[in-house]
Amino acid sequence: MGTSDQPSRLSRRTFLGAAGATAALSSLTWTPAFRVTPAEADTAAPPSFPSGISVYQQAWSNWSGEIVLSPQWTCAPATPADVVTLANWAHAQGWKIRAKGMGHGWSPLLEPSGATGNILLVDTTQHLTAVTVNSGSPASVTAQAGITMLNLLTALENSGYGLIHTPAPGDLSLGGVLAIDGHGSAVPATGETLTTGHTFGSVSNLVTSLTAVVWDSTQSAYVLKTFQRSDPDIAAFLVHLGRAFVTEATLRVGANVRLRCQSTYTTNVGTLFAPPASAGSSSFASLVNKSGRVETIWFPFTTVPWLKVWTVTPSKPLFSKENDSPFPFTFADSVSTQESALIADIVGGDVSVTPTFENLEMSIVGSGLIVTGTWDIWGWAKNSQLYVRPTTLQVTANGYAILCARSDVQRVVSEFYTYLNNALTTYQNRGQYPMNGPWEVRVTGLDNAADCGVSGAVQPLLSALRPRPDQPAWDTAVWMDLLTIPGTPQSQQFYRETEQWVLSNYTGSYAAVRPEWSKGWAYSGTAAWADPTILGTTVPAAYRTGQPSGSNWDTALSILDKYDPSRIYSNTFLDGLLP
């Protein structure tokens, strides 16, 4: 994913025309690859731009194609020192600079769609990609922010290290993952103890130190500063939502493991998400207890979900297929002719084909697992943890983390399934289908700061996985995502109704809700990230409630402002969310 430079130059008319269009759902890459130099541009180049750093115009869109910037001034610094130069230039000229990774996100943390003004995108993925694995005890990895997770995990694997869980796309930048508390799906199985160098929390929780370009009041300039995990100020940088520019991070890592990944599509969805009182050995919580690593992908209007269960397995099981490379589920990597036709119908307004589309999607999973022989695979961890490619169907998604006690996981998923099934049936009875993608469920632990092995380590203040001191029994987060094709009729109304239900259902001493930063939330009924009450009250409250007065949402905002008082690392959306 991301930008792949092309030597041939497109005309300005082609550039402007393509830039104004939403990325195609079946596009092989959603980030436009062409450039326009200052000499060719219709608008004035950034004034007094630093010499030695090339600047160009380039259109950009996010994963789902819902956020489009065109044309946008962009550059690719070669070194962290270049970022310092850019920061001081932006401060002097009244510009904003936005750290850009791979763009595989949904929310407007980089920029809202159509943003204008003095904005410079700073592409970290072209040059800020160095990585060094520091073997020994304890082991760690030091990597620059632009490295992809695929390359980072490959470097770790080659040295005998890995992560317990990781986001599914390999083409995420490390900087992007840290900015939004990226995660996969893993909690300790029954009887499992955490091994040194690992965490069941977010990737951010592994950080032992990081370097960022920050304002130094004594020098009246932006400088490089390295923060240690025991420094209280690092707490705001570990998950910063784009309000900082991190150039490098060192993460604690542990020994790599072999995982057996078993995919099935035979468990009835009602059995998997049964109420706790009737849940048996095939329930979601039971599977989590057995392996600790579970993900479900259920397409509404089908009877069985795609169920993935990963188990730590040192030796290859007799009937497992050895898997020595990532992205094993090739059947999910492209959009078929049948899928394209049904998508066209849905986008064109014929939503009645939604059940047919959903069943087609599930049939592709079932047949694909058989044809590719990937229903039971075994290999190094990353080779089954990474399974989303740029060519996977690009959809929009909402996302929430439900914090709860491990003993309440089945209740959490069962209540959500019951709500979702009933809500979609109500819509269907009206001839409406607001959701045409799957419901995805993952589960992780929380961010226990001690996992990183640094004495006095502080917690990431803005991580959805930050523990609640007032609820010590809460040790788990259940992640819920609902996917649909952008522009589906009634989808915005449905997302708002779902969000309001989630917020009202998971409350009190039972559970709490935090947004999944990279996904959709704060639904107004016509748009995401647009409900003023959720943005201004609900979300901040989720990071204040139960936390010490000097270590909460307000603390994070104060620290970020301290190190960027001119807010060169902000945008109009963040100015509202993080005032």
LUMPAGU-472229 format. One record per residue (C-alpha): x, y, z; residue number from 1; residue in one letter. Coordinates in steps of 0.25 Angstrom, whole numbers, plus 5000, padded with zeros to 4 digits. Layout:
BEGIN
    px    py    pz  resi  resn
     X     Y     Z   NUM     A
...
***
This chain:
BEGIN
    px    py    pz  resi  resn
  5000  5000  5000     1     M
  5004  5014  5000     2     G
  5011  5022  4989     3     T
  5019  5016  4978     4     S
  5026  5026  4970     5     D
  5024  5025  4955     6     Q
  5035  5031  4945     7     P
  5025  5035  4935     8     S
  5018  5049  4937     9     R
  5003  5051  4936    10     L
  4998  5064  4931    11     S
  4992  5074  4941    12     R
  4978  5072  4935    13     R
  4980  5057  4938    14     T
  4985  5060  4952    15     F
  4974  5069  4956    16     L
  4963  5060  4950    17     G
  4968  5048  4957    18     A
  4971  5055  4970    19     A
  4957  5059  4971    20     G
  4951  5045  4970    21     A
  4949  5035  4981    22     T
  4958  5023  4981    23     A
  4952  5011  4974    24     A
  4948  5000  4983    25     L
  4955  4990  4975    26     S
  4967  4999  4973    27     S
  4981  4992  4975    28     L
  4986  5004  4982    29     T
  4977  5015  4987    30     W
  4988  5026  4989    31     T
  4991  5033  4975    32     P
  5005  5031  4971    33     A
  5007  5043  4962    34     F
  5015  5056  4966    35     R
  5015  5070  4961    36     V
  5027  5079  4963    37     T
  5026  5093  4968    38     P
  5029  5098  4953    39     A
  5017  5090  4948    40     E
  5007  5094  4959    41     A
  4996  5103  4958    42     D
  4998  5108  4972    43     T
  5010  5115  4979    44     A
  5020  5106  4985    45     A
  5022  5107  5000    46     P
  5030  5120  5003    47     P
  5045  5119  5006    48     S
  5045  5104  5006    49     F
  5057  5098  5012    50     P
  5068  5095  5001    51     S
  5072  5081  5000    52     G
  5058  5075  5002    53     I
  5049  5073  4990    54     S
  5035  5077  4990    55     V
  5024  5073  4981    56     Y
  5009  5073  4979    57     Q
  5002  5059  4981    58     Q
  4988  5055  4982    59     A
  4985  5046  4994    60     W
  4973  5038  4999    61     S
  4971  5028  5011    62     N
  4969  5013  5011    63     W
  4954  5014  5008    64     S
  4954  5026  4999    65     G
  4946  5035  5008    66     E
  4957  5045  5011    67     I
  4963  5052  4999    68     V
  4973  5063  4999    69     L
  4976  5069  4985    70     S
  4986  5074  4981    71     P
  4994  5074  4994    72     Q
  5009  5079  4996    73     W
  5017  5067  5000    74     T
  5032  5064  5003    75     C
  5040  5052  5008    76     A
  5051  5056  5018    77     P
  5063  5047  5017    78     A
  5067  5048  5032    79     T
  5061  5052  5045    80     P
  5070  5065  5044    81     A
  5062  5068  5032    82     D
  5049  5067  5040    83     V
  5055  5077  5050    84     V
  5058  5087  5039    85     T
  5043  5085  5033    86     L
  5037  5087  5047    87     A
  5045  5100  5049    88     N
  5042  5105  5035    89     W
  5027  5102  5037    90     A
  5027  5110  5051    91     H
  5033  5122  5044    92     A
  5024  5121  5032    93     Q
  5011  5118  5039    94     G
  5009  5105  5032    95     W
  5005  5091  5038    96     K
  5013  5079  5036    97     I
  5006  5065  5036    98     R
  5014  5052  5038    99     A
  5009  5043  5027   100     K
  5011  5028  5027   101     G
  5004  5018  5019   102     M
  4990  5024  5020   103     G
  4983  5011  5024   104     H
  4973  5017  5033   105     G
  4959  5023  5033   106     W
  4958  5034  5043   107     S
  4963  5049  5040   108     P
  4975  5049  5049   109     L
  4984  5052  5037   110     L
  4974  5062  5031   111     E
  4959  5063  5029   112     P
  4955  5061  5015   113     S
  4957  5073  5006   114     G
  4965  5081  5016   115     A
  4972  5093  5010   116     T
  4982  5104  5015   117     G
  4996  5103  5018   118     N
  4998  5088  5020   119     I
  5010  5080  5017   120     L
  5009  5065  5017   121     L
  5023  5059  5022   122     V
  5024  5045  5016   123     D
  5032  5036  5026   124     T
  5032  5023  5018   125     T
  5042  5027  5007   126     Q
  5054  5029  5015   127     H
  5051  5028  5030   128     L
  5051  5013  5030   129     T
  5064  5009  5037   130     A
  5063  4997  5047   131     V
  5073  4991  5057   132     T
  5070  4978  5065   133     V
  5077  4979  5078   134     N
  5079  4964  5082   135     S
  5082  4960  5097   136     G
  5075  4961  5110   137     S
  5066  4968  5109   138     P
  5065  4969  5094   139     A
  5059  4981  5087   140     S
  5057  4987  5073   141     V
  5060  5001  5069   142     T
  5053  5006  5057   143     A
  5050  5019  5050   144     Q
  5035  5023  5048   145     A
  5033  5020  5033   146     G
  5037  5005  5034   147     I
  5025  4996  5030   148     T
  5021  4986  5040   149     M
  5024  4975  5030   150     L
  5038  4979  5029   151     N
  5039  4981  5044   152     L
  5034  4968  5047   153     L
  5043  4961  5036   154     T
  5055  4967  5043   155     A
  5051  4962  5056   156     L
  5048  4948  5051   157     E
  5061  4948  5044   158     N
  5067  4950  5058   159     S
  5058  4941  5066   160     G
  5048  4951  5071   161     Y
  5034  4954  5069   162     G
  5021  4960  5075   163     L
  5010  4953  5082   164     I
  5000  4960  5073   165     H
  5000  4971  5062   166     T
  4990  4978  5053   167     P
  4986  4969  5041   168     A
  4992  4979  5030   169     P
  5007  4978  5027   170     G
  5007  4991  5020   171     D
  5005  5000  5033   172     L
  5016  5009  5037   173     S
  5021  5007  5051   174     L
  5019  5022  5053   175     G
  5004  5020  5049   176     G
  5003  5008  5058   177     V
  5008  5015  5070   178     L
  5000  5028  5068   179     A
  4987  5020  5069   180     I
  4990  5008  5079   181     D
  4990  4998  5068   182     G
  4987  4983  5072   183     H
  4984  4970  5068   184     G
  4976  4959  5075   185     S
  4982  4952  5087   186     A
  4980  4949  5102   187     V
  4987  4939  5111   188     P
  4981  4925  5109   189     A
  4977  4918  5122   190     T
  4989  4914  5129   191     G
  4998  4923  5120   192     E
  5008  4933  5126   193     T
  5014  4945  5119   194     L
  5028  4942  5114   195     T
  5038  4953  5115   196     T
  5038  4964  5105   197     G
  5024  4962  5101   198     H
  5011  4969  5104   199     T
  4996  4966  5102   200     F
  4994  4981  5101   201     G
  4996  4990  5089   202     S
  5009  4991  5081   203     V
  5011  5005  5088   204     S
  5012  4997  5101   205     N
  5025  4991  5097   206     L
  5032  5005  5095   207     V
  5044  5007  5104   208     T
  5048  5020  5098   209     S
  5045  5029  5086   210     L
  5050  5041  5079   211     T
  5041  5052  5074   212     A
  5043  5066  5068   213     V
  5038  5076  5079   214     V
  5038  5090  5083   215     W
  5050  5094  5093   216     D
  5046  5107  5100   217     S
  5061  5110  5104   218     T
  5065  5110  5089   219     Q
  5052  5115  5084   220     S
  5053  5104  5073   221     A
  5048  5090  5070   222     Y
  5059  5080  5073   223     V
  5060  5065  5074   224     L
  5057  5060  5088   225     K
  5058  5045  5093   226     T
  5048  5041  5104   227     F
  5050  5029  5113   228     Q
  5038  5021  5117   229     R
  5040  5025  5131   230     S
  5039  5040  5127   231     D
  5024  5045  5131   232     P
  5024  5053  5118   233     D
  5026  5041  5109   234     I
  5012  5036  5113   235     A
  5005  5046  5103   236     A
  5014  5042  5092   237     F
  5012  5027  5093   238     L
  4999  5029  5086   239     V
  4998  5043  5081   240     H
  4987  5043  5070   241     L
  4996  5051  5061   242     G
  4998  5062  5070   243     R
  5013  5060  5070   244     A
  5024  5055  5061   245     F
  5031  5043  5065   246     V
  5043  5039  5057   247     T
  5048  5027  5064   248     E
  5045  5017  5075   249     A
  5051  5006  5082   250     T
  5042  4994  5086   251     L
  5044  4983  5096   252     R
  5043  4969  5088   253     V
  5042  4955  5092   254     G
  5045  4941  5086   255     A
  5038  4938  5073   256     N
  5028  4927  5074   257     V
  5022  4917  5064   258     R
  5007  4918  5062   259     L
  4996  4908  5057   260     R
  4985  4916  5051   261     C
  4972  4908  5049   262     Q
  4961  4914  5041   263     S
  4947  4908  5041   264     T
  4934  4912  5036   265     Y
  4925  4901  5042   266     T
  4921  4907  5056   267     T
  4907  4913  5056   268     N
  4908  4928  5059   269     V
  4897  4926  5070   270     G
  4906  4916  5076   271     T
  4918  4924  5076   272     L
  4911  4936  5082   273     F
  4901  4929  5091   274     A
  4897  4936  5104   275     P
  4907  4932  5115   276     P
  4896  4923  5122   277     A
  4896  4914  5110   278     S
  4910  4916  5104   279     A
  4917  4903  5102   280     G
  4931  4898  5097   281     S
  4929  4905  5084   282     S
  4926  4918  5089   283     S
  4935  4930  5087   284     F
  4940  4931  5101   285     A
  4942  4916  5102   286     S
  4951  4917  5090   287     L
  4958  4929  5095   288     V
  4961  4922  5108   289     N
  4967  4910  5100   290     K
  4976  4918  5091   291     S
  4976  4932  5095   292     G
  4977  4937  5080   293     R
  4963  4937  5073   294     V
  4957  4946  5062   295     E
  4943  4944  5056   296     T
  4938  4950  5043   297     I
  4923  4949  5042   298     W
  4916  4953  5029   299     F
  4901  4957  5033   300     P
  4890  4948  5026   301     F
  4899  4936  5027   302     T
  4899  4925  5038   303     T
  4914  4922  5040   304     V
  4926  4932  5042   305     P
  4940  4931  5038   306     W
  4946  4927  5051   307     L
  4961  4928  5053   308     K
  4968  4921  5065   309     V
  4983  4923  5067   310     W
  4990  4914  5076   311     T
  5005  4914  5081   312     V
  5010  4901  5075   313     T
  5025  4899  5075   314     P
  5025  4887  5066   315     S
  5018  4885  5053   316     K
  5005  4877  5055   317     P
  5004  4865  5045   318     L
  4992  4870  5037   319     F
  4996  4885  5037   320     S
  5002  4892  5025   321     K
  5015  4899  5027   322     E
  5014  4914  5024   323     N
  5027  4921  5022   324     D
  5021  4935  5017   325     S
  5011  4945  5021   326     P
  4997  4947  5014   327     F
  4993  4933  5013   328     P
  4978  4935  5010   329     F
  4980  4939  4995   330     T
  4965  4937  4992   331     F
  4963  4950  5000   332     A
  4973  4958  4993   333     D
  4965  4962  4981   334     S
  4951  4966  4976   335     V
  4944  4956  4967   336     S
  4935  4959  4955   337     T
  4923  4954  4963   338     Q
  4927  4963  4975   339     E
  4929  4975  4966   340     S
  4915  4973  4960   341     A
  4908  4973  4973   342     L
  4916  4984  4979   343     I
  4912  4992  4966   344     A
  4897  4989  4969   345     D
  4899  4993  4984   346     I
  4906  5006  4981   347     V
  4895  5008  4970   348     G
  4884  5007  4980   349     G
  4879  4993  4979   350     D
  4882  4989  4993   351     V
  4873  4977  4992   352     S
  4885  4969  4987   353     V
  4892  4970  5000   354     T
  4888  4956  5006   355     P
  4893  4950  4993   356     T
  4906  4958  4994   357     F
  4908  4954  5008   358     E
  4906  4939  5005   359     N
  4916  4941  4993   360     L
  4926  4946  5002   361     E
  4925  4935  5012   362     M
  4925  4925  5000   363     S
  4938  4931  4995   364     I
  4944  4929  5009   365     V
  4939  4914  5010   366     G
  4944  4910  4996   367     S
  4957  4919  4997   368     G
  4961  4912  5010   369     L
  4959  4898  5003   370     I
  4966  4902  4990   371     V
  4978  4909  4996   372     T
  4979  4898  5007   373     G
  4980  4909  5018   374     T
  4969  4904  5027   375     W
  4981  4898  5036   376     D
  4994  4905  5035   377     I
  5007  4906  5043   378     W
  5019  4915  5044   379     G
  5026  4927  5050   380     W
  5016  4936  5056   381     A
  5016  4948  5046   382     K
  5012  4938  5035   383     N
  4998  4936  5039   384     S
  4997  4949  5047   385     Q
  4998  4958  5035   386     L
  4987  4955  5025   387     Y
  4982  4968  5019   388     V
  4988  4973  5006   389     R
  4985  4986  4998   390     P
  4976  4978  4989   391     T
  4967  4974  4999   392     T
  4953  4980  4998   393     L
  4953  4994  5003   394     Q
  4942  4997  5012   395     V
  4939  5007  5023   396     T
  4938  5002  5038   397     A
  4934  5007  5051   398     N
  4942  5002  5063   399     G
  4941  5001  5078   400     Y
  4948  4995  5090   401     A
  4939  4989  5101   402     I
  4947  4989  5114   403     L
  4942  4978  5123   404     C
  4946  4966  5132   405     A
  4951  4954  5125   406     R
  4939  4946  5131   407     S
  4930  4955  5124   408     D
  4935  4953  5110   409     V
  4924  4944  5105   410     Q
  4913  4953  5111   411     R
  4920  4965  5103   412     V
  4920  4958  5090   413     V
  4906  4951  5092   414     S
  4899  4964  5095   415     E
  4906  4971  5083   416     F
  4902  4959  5074   417     Y
  4887  4960  5079   418     T
  4886  4975  5076   419     Y
  4893  4974  5063   420     L
  4884  4963  5058   421     N
  4871  4969  5062   422     N
  4875  4983  5057   423     A
  4879  4977  5043   424     L
  4866  4969  5043   425     T
  4858  4982  5046   426     T
  4865  4989  5035   427     Y
  4862  4977  5025   428     Q
  4848  4977  5028   429     N
  4847  4991  5023   430     R
  4855  4987  5011   431     G
  4868  4994  5015   432     Q
  4882  4988  5017   433     Y
  4891  4998  5023   434     P
  4902  4988  5026   435     M
  4908  4980  5015   436     N
  4922  4976  5021   437     G
  4925  4967  5032   438     P
  4925  4969  5047   439     W
  4939  4966  5053   440     E
  4942  4962  5067   441     V
  4956  4962  5073   442     R
  4961  4962  5088   443     V
  4973  4967  5095   444     T
  4979  4970  5108   445     G
  4981  4984  5114   446     L
  4994  4992  5114   447     D
  5001  4988  5127   448     N
  5013  4997  5127   449     A
  5022  4987  5134   450     A
  5022  4978  5121   451     D
  5032  4987  5115   452     C
  5042  4984  5126   453     G
  5046  4998  5129   454     V
  5046  5002  5144   455     S
  5036  5013  5146   456     G
  5030  5011  5133   457     A
  5017  5020  5130   458     V
  5004  5017  5123   459     Q
  5000  5022  5110   460     P
  4990  5033  5114   461     L
  4982  5032  5101   462     L
  4982  5017  5098   463     S
  4969  5011  5098   464     A
  4975  4999  5106   465     L
  4979  5008  5117   466     R
  4975  5001  5130   467     P
  4964  5007  5139   468     R
  4970  5007  5154   469     P
  4956  5008  5159   470     D
  4952  4995  5152   471     Q
  4963  4986  5155   472     P
  4955  4974  5150   473     A
  4955  4979  5136   474     W
  4967  4972  5129   475     D
  4962  4970  5115   476     T
  4957  4978  5103   477     A
  4947  4973  5093   478     V
  4949  4980  5079   479     W
  4937  4982  5071   480     M
  4937  4986  5056   481     D
  4925  4987  5046   482     L
  4929  4988  5032   483     L
  4921  4994  5020   484     T
  4923  4999  5006   485     I
  4925  5015  5007   486     P
  4912  5022  5003   487     G
  4903  5010  5006   488     T
  4889  5016  5008   489     P
  4885  5017  5023   490     Q
  4899  5013  5027   491     S
  4901  5026  5035   492     Q
  4888  5025  5042   493     Q
  4891  5011  5046   494     F
  4905  5014  5051   495     Y
  4899  5025  5060   496     R
  4888  5016  5065   497     E
  4899  5005  5068   498     T
  4908  5015  5075   499     E
  4897  5020  5084   500     Q
  4894  5006  5088   501     W
  4908  5002  5090   502     V
  4910  5014  5099   503     L
  4897  5011  5107   504     S
  4899  4996  5108   505     N
  4914  4995  5113   506     Y
  4914  5004  5125   507     T
  4915  5004  5140   508     G
  4924  4993  5147   509     S
  4921  4984  5136   510     Y
  4929  4990  5124   511     A
  4933  5003  5117   512     A
  4934  5008  5103   513     V
  4946  5015  5096   514     R
  4947  5018  5082   515     P
  4957  5011  5073   516     E
  4964  5023  5068   517     W
  4967  5018  5054   518     S
  4953  5015  5051   519     K
  4939  5022  5050   520     G
  4932  5027  5063   521     W
  4925  5040  5068   522     A
  4914  5038  5057   523     Y
  4904  5049  5056   524     S
  4894  5041  5047   525     G
  4900  5047  5034   526     T
  4915  5047  5036   527     A
  4925  5040  5045   528     A
  4934  5048  5055   529     W
  4923  5059  5055   530     A
  4915  5058  5067   531     D
  4919  5069  5076   532     P
  4915  5063  5089   533     T
  4923  5050  5087   534     I
  4935  5058  5082   535     L
  4934  5068  5093   536     G
  4929  5060  5105   537     T
  4928  5045  5103   538     T
  4942  5043  5098   539     V
  4949  5051  5108   540     P
  4941  5045  5119   541     A
  4945  5031  5115   542     A
  4960  5036  5118   543     Y
  4957  5043  5130   544     R
  4948  5034  5138   545     T
  4955  5025  5148   546     G
  4968  5032  5145   547     Q
  4977  5041  5155   548     P
  4975  5055  5153   549     S
  4989  5058  5148   550     G
  4990  5046  5139   551     S
  4978  5046  5129   552     N
  4972  5052  5116   553     W
  4975  5067  5121   554     D
  4989  5063  5125   555     T
  4992  5057  5111   556     A
  4987  5070  5104   557     L
  4995  5079  5113   558     S
  5008  5071  5110   559     I
  5005  5071  5095   560     L
  5003  5086  5095   561     D
  5016  5088  5104   562     K
  5024  5081  5093   563     Y
  5016  5088  5081   564     D
  5011  5101  5086   565     P
  5009  5106  5072   566     S
  5001  5094  5068   567     R
  5009  5091  5055   568     I
  5005  5077  5057   569     Y
  4990  5079  5057   570     S
  4978  5080  5048   571     N
  4964  5085  5048   572     T
  4959  5072  5053   573     F
  4969  5070  5064   574     L
  4967  5085  5068   575     D
  4953  5081  5072   576     G
  4956  5067  5078   577     L
  4969  5071  5085   578     L
  4967  5086  5088   579     P
***
